[in-house]
């Protein structure tokens, strides 16, 4: 898979001959090998123009923009790798069929609970007593078969996630607390990390969907809405325990991020620029990790697993082959 490039400096991003050049405010010039890029992430205050957008479009590179306080603001997406009217029709038909939609919603939640439970099991084997949480997660997973609509399915997912989050304070090192999920804005270091990490997972899923003919705005668990790619929210939920939470636990427990990497202002707590750089680097290293895929009989990167998930959903919609959501097997 191609690389993601994260830009934290302020300045101007421009096309320069047959590549992309960043000119920082102090005049420093840096070049990005765009032919090897999957996406560019703008975290700083960056000016760019339509000439750059056209050039990125030509090379199939997405531009993900993080605005004030590094909240995900949106994406400038290249033309789709594939276009298929039939795929879009079948995608909408599945959404309009209540039975089909709730079945897909259940599968997204089942995969999410499995992957949350995998994290809890890991720490349960390493000195923590999470047996009761593991039981709760198993029980909520089993309740999915009884749900009759998407709202009820999301309620089961919310119950599972509350149980999962209740383990965080025990897993986190001294000096870090969780005390429940809060955002807009996050009120402590852990919530700040979760928000930033989840936005990176979401943006990477948006890029993965682009490679297929799926419409990222037609979803099954999350309700389609304005100004968001709700299908990316569906798929991102499967991967947050692996790509967001495990990176958070690793960085904090190894003291690679400390409370000095955060700043508090007006009842919000946010990562500093150096903190975002540290986390983004570790996140990208995780995306590049590989695992042997049982069906493909070869090693694939975590990043490629995102694309596989989109293709699995597309194949289900077009052929009726059962969709089995991503569940960590290693």
C-alpha positions in Angstrom: 0.0 0.0 0.0 1.1 3.6 -0.6 2.0 5.9 2.3 0.1 8.6 4.1 1.8 12.0 4.6 1.0 14.2 7.6 1.8 17.9 7.4 1.9 19.8 10.7 3.8 22.9 9.5 2.0 26.1 8.4 2.6 27.3 4.9 1.6 26.6 1.3 1.2 23.2 -0.4 1.6 23.4 -4.2 2.3 21.5 -7.3 5.9 21.9 -8.4 6.7 20.3 -11.8 5.7 16.7 -11.4 5.6 16.5 -7.6 4.1 18.3 -4.6 6.1 20.9 -2.6 5.4 22.3 0.8 6.8 25.8 1.4 6.7 26.6 5.1 6.3 30.1 6.5 10.0 30.4 7.1 10.7 29.6 3.5 11.8 25.9 3.9 10.9 23.7 1.0 10.0 20.1 1.3 9.0 17.7 -1.4 6.5 14.8 -1.2 6.9 11.8 -3.5 3.3 11.9 -4.6 3.5 8.8 -6.8 3.9 6.8 -3.5 1.1 8.5 -1.6 -2.3 7.2 -0.5 -3.4 10.4 1.2 -2.1 13.7 2.5 -3.2 14.9 6.0 -3.2 18.6 6.6 -2.9 19.5 10.3 -1.3 22.9 10.0 -2.7 26.1 8.5 -2.0 25.3 4.8 -2.9 27.2 1.7 -3.5 25.3 -1.5 -5.2 25.9 -4.9 -7.1 24.1 -7.6 -3.9 23.3 -9.5 -2.8 21.2 -6.6 -6.2 19.5 -6.2 -6.2 18.6 -9.9 -2.8 17.1 -9.6 -3.7 15.0 -6.6 -6.9 13.9 -8.4 -4.8 12.8 -11.4 -2.7 10.6 -9.0 -5.7 9.3 -7.0 -4.5 11.0 -3.8 -7.0 12.1 -1.1 -6.5 15.3 0.9 -7.8 15.1 4.5 -8.1 18.4 6.3 -8.0 18.9 10.1 -9.2 22.3 11.1 -9.3 24.3 14.4 -7.9 22.3 17.3 -7.1 19.5 14.9 -10.7 18.4 14.5 -11.4 16.5 11.3 -12.9 19.1 8.9 -13.4 17.2 5.7 -11.7 15.6 2.7 -11.0 16.6 -0.9 -11.4 13.2 -2.6 -10.1 12.2 -6.0 -12.4 10.7 -8.5 -13.4 7.1 -7.6 -11.2 4.3 -8.6 -14.3 2.6 -9.9 -17.8 3.9 -10.8 -20.7 1.5 -10.9 -24.4 2.4 -11.2 -25.3 -1.1 -10.3 -23.3 -1.0 -7.1 -25.0 2.2 -6.0 -28.5 0.8 -6.8 -27.8 -2.3 -4.8 -26.3 -0.3 -1.9 -29.5 1.9 -1.7 -31.7 -1.2 -2.0 -30.1 -2.7 1.0 -30.5 0.5 2.9 -34.2 0.7 1.9 -34.9 -2.9 2.9 -35.4 -2.8 6.7 -34.5 -6.5 7.2 -31.3 -6.3 5.1 -30.3 -3.0 6.7 -30.6 -4.3 10.3 -28.8 -7.5 9.4 -25.8 -5.5 8.2 -26.0 -3.2 11.2 -25.9 -6.2 13.5 -22.8 -7.5 11.7 -21.0 -4.2 12.1 -21.8 -4.2 15.8 -20.9 -7.9 16.2 -17.5 -7.2 14.7 -17.0 -4.1 16.8 -17.8 -6.0 20.0 -15.5 -8.9 19.1 -12.6 -6.5 18.6 -13.3 -4.6 21.8 -13.4 -7.9 23.6 -10.1 -8.9 22.0 -8.5 -5.9 23.6 -10.0 -6.6 27.0 -8.9 -10.2 26.8 -5.4 -9.1 26.1 -5.2 -7.1 29.3 -7.2 -9.7 31.3 -4.3 -12.1 30.7 -1.8 -9.5 31.9 -2.7 -8.9 35.5 -6.1 -7.2 35.2 -9.4 -8.8 36.4 -11.8 -8.1 33.6 -13.8 -11.3 33.7 -17.1 -9.5 34.4 -16.5 -7.1 31.5 -15.8 -10.0 29.2 -19.0 -11.6 30.2 -20.9 -8.4 29.7 -19.5 -8.0 26.2 -20.3 -11.6 25.3 -23.9 -11.1 26.6 -24.4 -7.9 24.6 -23.0 -9.7 21.5 -25.6 -12.5 22.0 -28.4 -9.9 22.3 -27.8 -8.7 18.8 -29.8 -11.7 17.4 -32.9 -10.3 19.2 -32.8 -6.7 17.8 -35.5 -5.8 15.4 -34.4 -2.4 14.1 -31.2 -0.2 13.8 -32.0 1.9 16.8 -32.2 -1.1 19.0 -29.0 -2.5 17.5 -27.2 0.8 18.2 -28.4 0.6 21.8 -26.8 -2.8 22.2 -23.6 -1.3 20.8 -23.7 1.6 23.2 -24.1 -0.8 26.1 -21.1 -2.8 25.0 -19.0 0.3 24.5 -19.8 1.6 28.0 -18.6 -1.7 29.4 -15.5 -1.6 27.2 -14.6 2.0 28.2 -15.0 1.0 31.9 -11.7 -0.9 31.6 -9.7 2.1 30.4 -8.9 3.6 33.8 -7.3 0.3 34.9 -5.3 0.0 31.7 -4.0 3.6 31.6 -0.9 4.5 33.5 -0.8 6.8 36.5 -1.5 10.4 35.6 -4.1 9.5 33.0 -7.8 9.1 33.7 -10.7 8.5 31.4 -13.9 8.9 33.4 -16.3 8.4 30.5 -16.4 9.5 26.9 -16.7 13.2 26.3 -15.9 15.3 23.2 -16.7 18.5 21.4 -14.4 19.4 23.1 -12.6 16.6 24.9 -12.1 17.4 28.6 -9.0 15.4 29.4 -6.0 13.8 27.9 -7.5 10.4 27.2 -10.6 11.8 25.5 -8.4 14.0 23.5 -6.4 11.0 22.3 -9.5 9.0 21.5 -11.0 11.8 19.4 -7.8 12.4 17.4 -7.2 8.6 16.9 -10.8 8.0 15.8 -10.6 10.8 13.3 -7.5 9.2 11.8 -9.2 5.8 11.5 -12.2 7.5 9.9 -10.2 9.4 7.3 -8.3 6.2 6.4 -11.6 4.3 5.9 -12.8 7.2 3.7 -9.7 6.6 1.5 -10.3 2.9 1.4 -13.9 3.3 0.3 -12.7 5.5 -2.5 -11.0 2.6 -4.1 -14.3 0.8 -4.6 -17.5 1.8 -6.3 -19.4 2.1 -3.0 -20.9 5.4 -2.1 -19.5 6.5 1.2 -22.6 8.4 2.2 -25.0 5.4 2.1 -24.7 3.4 5.3 -26.5 0.8 7.4 -25.6 1.2 11.1 -25.2 5.0 11.2 -27.9 7.1 9.7 -26.9 8.8 6.5 -26.7 12.5 7.0 -25.3 15.8 5.7 -21.6 16.6 5.6 -20.3 13.2 6.6 -19.4 9.8 5.0 -21.6 7.6 7.2 -20.5 4.4 5.6 -17.0 5.2 6.8 -18.4 5.5 10.3 -19.9 2.0 10.0 -16.6 0.5 8.9 -14.4 2.6 11.2 -16.2 1.2 14.3 -14.7 -2.3 13.4 -11.2 -1.0 13.4 -11.1 1.6 16.3 -10.1 -1.0 18.9 -7.2 -2.2 16.7 -6.0 1.0 15.2 -6.9 3.7 17.7 -7.2 2.2 21.2 -4.2 -0.2 21.1 -2.0 2.6 19.8 -3.2 4.8 22.7 -2.5 2.2 25.3 0.9 1.4 23.9 2.1 5.0 23.7 0.9 5.9 27.2 2.1 2.8 28.9 5.5 3.1 27.3 5.7 6.7 28.4 6.0 7.8 24.7 3.3 10.3 25.4 3.0 12.2 28.7 0.8 14.9 30.2 3.4 17.4 28.8 2.1 16.5 25.3 -1.3 18.1 26.0 -2.5 21.6 26.6 -5.7 22.7 28.4 -7.6 25.9 27.5 -11.2 26.9 28.0 -12.4 23.6 29.5 -10.8 21.6 26.6 -7.8 19.4 26.5 -5.9 18.9 23.2 -2.7 17.4 22.0 0.2 19.7 21.3 1.7 19.7 17.9 4.5 17.5 19.0 2.0 15.1 20.6 0.0 14.9 17.4 3.3 14.2 15.5 4.2 11.4 18.0 0.8 9.8 17.7 0.5 10.1 13.9 3.9 8.4 13.5 2.9 5.5 15.7 -0.5 5.3 14.0 1.2 5.1 10.6 3.6 2.4 11.8 0.6 0.4 12.9 -1.1 0.8 9.5 2.1 -0.7 7.9 2.2 -3.7 10.2 1.2 -7.0 8.4 -0.6 -10.1 9.4 -1.2 -13.3 7.5 -4.6 -13.3 6.0 -6.4 -16.7 6.3 -8.3 -16.4 3.0 -5.7 -14.6 0.8 -2.9 -16.9 2.1 -0.4 -13.9 2.2 0.5 -11.1 4.6 -1.5 -7.9 4.3 -1.0 -4.6 6.1 -3.5 -3.3 8.6 -4.2 -0.5 6.1 -5.1 -3.0 3.4 -7.5 -4.7 5.8 -9.6 -1.5 5.5 -9.9 -1.8 1.8 -10.6 -5.5 2.0 -13.6 -4.7 4.3 -15.0 -2.3 1.7 -14.6 -4.9 -1.1 -16.3 -7.6 1.1 -19.3 -5.3 1.6 -19.5 -4.5 -2.1 -19.3 -8.2 -3.0 -22.1 -9.0 -0.6 -24.3 -6.3 -2.2 -23.7 -7.4 -5.7 -23.6 -11.2 -5.4 -25.5 -11.9 -2.2 -22.4 -13.6 -0.7 -22.7 -13.4 3.1 -20.9 -10.4 4.6 -18.8 -11.4 7.6 -17.4 -8.3 9.3 -13.8 -7.9 10.4 -13.0 -9.7 13.6 -9.4 -9.8 14.8 -8.2 -13.4 14.4 -4.6 -13.2 15.6 
